[in-house]
Amino acid sequence: MAISRRHLFRQLGAAAVAAAAVPSHGEAVSTTTTPSAAVLTRLDRNENAYGPSDRAIAAMVDAARGAANRYATVETETLRNAVARFHSVSPDHVVLGCGSADVLRMAAHAFTGATRPLLAASPAIDLVGDCARRAGAEVVAVPLCADYAYDVPAMLARCTATTGLVYICNPHNPTGTLTRRRDLEAFIRELPDTAHVVIDEAYHHYATESPDYASFIDRPFDDPRVVVTRSFSKIHGLAGVRVGYGIAAPTLARRLAAQRGSDEPSTMAARAAIAALGDAEHVRTSASRNVDDRQEFFNQAHARMLKSIDSQTNFVMLNTERPAVAVVDHFKSYGVVLAPPMASFDQHIRVSLGTAAEMREFWEVWDVMRGRHRSM
């Protein structure tokens, strides 16, 4: 493969410009230098590569023109009501946040502390763990099973009467895998009454329909200790405006809201989210494109005899067969930003699915590393 002038520019820029990659959801990024942000290809944050719907964009434009000078009190209440109608609950079940990460932070602060540990899986994106540690809590991390589902028996064995919060991400980040709904239900039923549960469904819309999977919002589980979070940053393509929500029993929702800072979603974010929530076609189109993009990634990996974890999300964990930190740094030198590797997955990289052009670039840079100078 011939290195394009774009790649060459990036390599030269790496020596001249130090632009550290911005962390997301508590993730640290390698400290080696990168090309300027204007020429980066970001495959590290699990964003919707195709962006928001036209309806959401129009709503943001209207908000910028007519309401940017107003605080968002009316808009956030309208969004809360819209979310409630969408999920057939009353508004007092809905907790809004500046991204679902904000609601996860509220849960960690509300239910963990010096005498109330957090129980979670390993590996995991450690936003909730970081928040719990700042609250003085111990974080009890239980490795996933061999098939990368939650190890329910092992987690139950580590849960005690003092456990304050259990964090479940399903589909799971960073592996992209599912845990069966019936296993999670059985697990929650066995938890001590004092333990609360947060189920992170940021990647819900990407999961392939299956009898083993169902959302805890779409098919409610009658337990007042459970809060389920959703994000507008993924399938809806609104990562840049920061809006998400949680659904919980009213008493639990009030406890979460008590941990909120002064900020709620902005006027622009609220209006965009309302529009996105009503645009079912954009959700279907984004999910369908993701299925195709994911399969193409698997095809390319297979052609190179590389193994990857079977993902149900808009990212894939790829086995690098070498230290992942060196792979991440190699890609960064070409202006392609990947999520940093995790200690327990030190030969895997998590690759967010980008546009067709971005994924061609990913494989070109991979082939340079492998010394395979052939065109895609």
Number of C-alpha atoms within 10 A of each C-alpha: 13 10 12 9 9 12 19 13 14 23 17 15 20 20 13 13 14 15 16 15 23 12 14 15 15 14 17 13 18 19 11 14 19 29 25 17 15 7 16 17 19 22 22 24 23 25 22 22 20 14 19 24 22 14 17 27 18 14 21 23 16 15 20 13 10 10 15 15 10 12 13 20 13 12 20 22 14 16 25 22 18 19 25 18 12 12 16 11 16 15 19 17 21 28 29 27 27 21 27 26 24 27 31 26 20 22 30 30 24 21 23 29 21 13 12 22 27 29 26 23 25 20 19 21 19 16 17 28 26 17 21 26 18 15 18 16 23 19 21 17 16 19 17 19 14 8 13 19 20 26 19 19 10 13 21 16 9 13 20 16 11 15 26 26 29 27 20 21 25 28 27 26 24 23 28 24 23 23 21 17 16 13 15 17 14 11 15 21 10 11 18 15 13 14 23 24 22 23 23 26 21 25 23 22 21 23 21 14 10 8 9 11 17 17 18 21 19 10 9 12 12 10 14 14 17 22 27 24 27 25 27 25 25 24 30 27 23 25 21 12 20 22 26 27 25 28 28 24 18 16 12 22 21 15 16 24 17 12 16 20 10 5 10 22 23 21 24 22 29 31 25 29 32 21 23 25 18 15 16 13 11 21 20 14 13 24 21 13 15 24 18 11 19 22 14 15 21 20 13 16 16 12 9 13 9 14 15 19 17 19 23 24 31 28 28 26 22 21 19 18 12 11 15 22 18 13 21 21 20 17 19 25 23 25 27 24 26 24 24 21 22 19 11 11 17 16 19 27 26 28 23 24 26 25 16 12 8 16 20 15 18 21 17 21 24 17 17 16 13 10 10 12 14 10 10 10
